[in-house]
Amino acid sequence: MKINKKIKIVLCCLLTAVIYYLGSILIDPNGFFVQNQKINSVPKEEAIENKTFIEIVEPNIVYTNKMSYNFYVYKYDFSYLISYGLLQLFKHRVTVDKQCYYKLIITDPLIELSEIGIQYNDLDTNLFNDVEGFNAMKEEDVMITVTQNDEVLYKALYKSSNK
């Protein structure tokens, strides 16, 4: 009698797991069981709190610096959250060792960020829309150009320290 109860419990658990797996796949619009979520690790204080902060980086070569705003550039680890199924069970962080983000932050709070354009290598955006920064390989060099009203305020090359 006890063996039958154990078998029933195991079968119920297996059936529940199969229903959860199939239900999650059917309900998810993309049909995935494994869920990946980006971690927005900016500003720097949040990156430090999330344990993704690497360092504030200094440029190796500055071509133009007409910036009148206080700013800094920092790197943080590329990471994401992974979970399983519709209920996002067993959520945990995965960090990709070879990738990082470069992020330029202007610390002056009264600046209209949508008027300031930023270019990381070939990626153009404005600072208002620049939530994550620029995803790069850790050994990749990054050219950062900041513009306002078509005038180049800042242009500098950030070389990888791994070379």
N, C-alpha and C positions, 0 to 999 in steps of 0.2 A: 504494500500500500504506500509506503514512504517513497519507493522508487518511482511510482506513478506520479506522485506529487512533484518530485524533483524534475521529472521529464516534462510535466505540464508547465512548470515554472520556466524551464529552459526554452521550451517551445514558444511560450508567451513572450519571453524576452526577444527571441529571434524574430518572431512575427512582428513585434513592435518595432524592432530595428529595421526590418525590411520595409514596413509601412512608412516609417520615418524617412528612410532613404528614398524610396520611390515618390512619396508625397513631396519631399523637398525638391526633387528633380522636376516633377510635374508642375509645381507651383512657381518655381523660380523662372522668371522670363527668359533667362539664358540657358536654363536646363542644367545648371551646375550644382553639385552637392557641396564642393569645397568653395567657400566664400573668401575672397581677398578684398581687403579694405585698405585704402591709403591712410597714412598717418600724416596729418598736417602738423609739422613740427616747427612752426614758426609762431611767434618770435623766439628769440634766443632763450628766454627764460623757460618757455615751454619745451624747447629742445633739450635743455638741461634737465628739466623735470622728467621728460620721456626717456632720458639716458641715450639720446641720439646725437647730442652735441659733440663735435670734434674739436673745433678751434676757430678763433677769429684769425683770419688770414690777412696778410699784408701783400700788396702787389710786388711783383718782381720788377716790372717796368711800368712807369706811369707816362703815358703819352700826353694826356691833357688832364689838368685838374683845376677847373674853374668852379668847383662846388662850393657854395656858400652855406650849405646845409651840413649838419653833423650826420655822419653815416659810418657804417662799418660793413664789412663782408665777413661772413662766417660759413663754415662747412658743417654739415651734419650728415649722419649716416642715412643711407637709403634703407628704409624698413617699411614693413606693412603688417597688417593684422590678418591672420588666417583663422577661419572657424569652419564648422561643419554643419550643413543643413539649414533648414528654415529658421530654427531657433538659435542659430549661431553658437552651437555648443563648443566647448573646449577652445575658446578664443585665446590665441597667443601671438606674440610678436616674432617676426622673422626679419633678421638683418642681413642684407646682402653685403658681404665684405668688400667687394671690389667697386661698389658704386657709392656715390655721395651726392649731396645737393650743395650748390653754392647759392647763397642768398645775400642780397644787398638790402640793408635796412637803413632808412633815413629816420633818425631819432627825433627830428623836429616835429611836434604834434600838429602844428598849424599848417603844414604843407598840403596842398591839394595834389594827392598822389596820382590822380588820373591824368594830370597834365605832364607828368614826368615819364618819359619813355625809357625803357631799359632793353638792352640787347646783351644776351649771353651767347657768345660765339654767333650762331646763325639764328637764334631764337629771339624774335621781337615781341615785346608786350609793353604794357605800362605798369608802373609800380602798384597801382590799385588792383590790377588783376594778377599780380605776381604773388600768388599765395605760397607755392612750394619753393620757388626759385628755379634753379637749373640743375637737371639730373645729368651727372657726368661720371665717367670712370675716375677712380681716385688718382690714376696716373695721367689723366688728361689735363692739358693746359686750357684755361678759360679766359677769354677776352671779354671784359665787361665794359659796355659803353652806356652812359647815361645822357639822355638828351632832354631838353625842354624848349618848346617852340622852335624845333629844328636846329637848335644850337647844341653842340656837343659840350656838355659840362664836365664829363669825366670819361676817360678811356684808359684802361689799364689791363695789363696781362698778369694773370695769376698762374704761376707755374706750379706744377705738382711737386710736392716735397718728396715724393717717392722715387724720383728719377735720379 
